[in-house]
């Protein structure tokens, strides 16, 4: 099969053997593979795949089952799958419990954008964040692939959403996500906005933070009591000065969270919850994955360059 490998931090197409599946696994003929920022980190040597996983990148795919040693799936089933790696290829092996049915009405490109992003969104909104209708969510980086899932998912479950963008042009591009408050950080300070929101009765109950830096510490005085501030990355900086008295007086919880570090069993639980609680909203059109661009597998470098430049609103997908 053809696969996109990482060699000296460059992406190169190579012919390699097809994966050999084990008991409980399926072999998927990949039709689409969605990109994630973790793929960039892996390419740079900062996010190695777990032991036993393929060396080539790709955390989520959609396609058709070609071989099955899983009681759950049969040859010809349309599935999307969460992988430890190996999605940038014509075929991918996946445990049966890491696969989900492709929701009715979705293209394979749309379905490939579900497993990693939707599982991460569900994990942080509901399992880490305890989200419920009426809560206020702060989701940073509103133009990111994850935000394109988190924002509409939160809205579908009755949350109020505040998000941040770098400029007014990006704010227009994400208008379809229907966030309640879009903060242009080139003209407004997010801490000032959160202070104003708190004064008008909408303090932040949950924050999903991929930025970090001093902004985190600046914002904490204005969040709700018992706020869950969930740190999933630190793209803007690894350190922040925090007033710890604010934390204990308000019962704030700082939570570090990554999907990749979760056990196989926990990931399987999350995927099962997605199918039972979220798939219906996708099939009715209440939740629609946002695909920014589709490029052929041979153009993996060009696809990753879109993420490096930060120009995508939603997912970039490789088609096979």
Secondary structure, DSSP 8 states (H G I E B T S, - for coil): -EEEEEETTEEEEEE-------TTEEEEEEEEEE--HHHHHHHTTSS---TTS-SS--SEEEEEEEEE--TT--TT-EEEEE-SS--SBSEEEEEGGGEEE--TT--HHHHHTTHHHHHHHHIIIIIIT---TT-EEEES-TTSTTHHHHHHHHHHTT-EEEEEESSHHHHHHTGGG--SEEEETTTS-HHHHHHHHHHTT---SEEEES-BSHHHHHHGGGS-TT-EEEE---TTBS-----HHHHHHHT-EEEE--STTS-HHHHHHHHHHHHHHTHHHHHTTSS---EEEEEEGGGHHHHHHHHHHT--SSEEEEE-
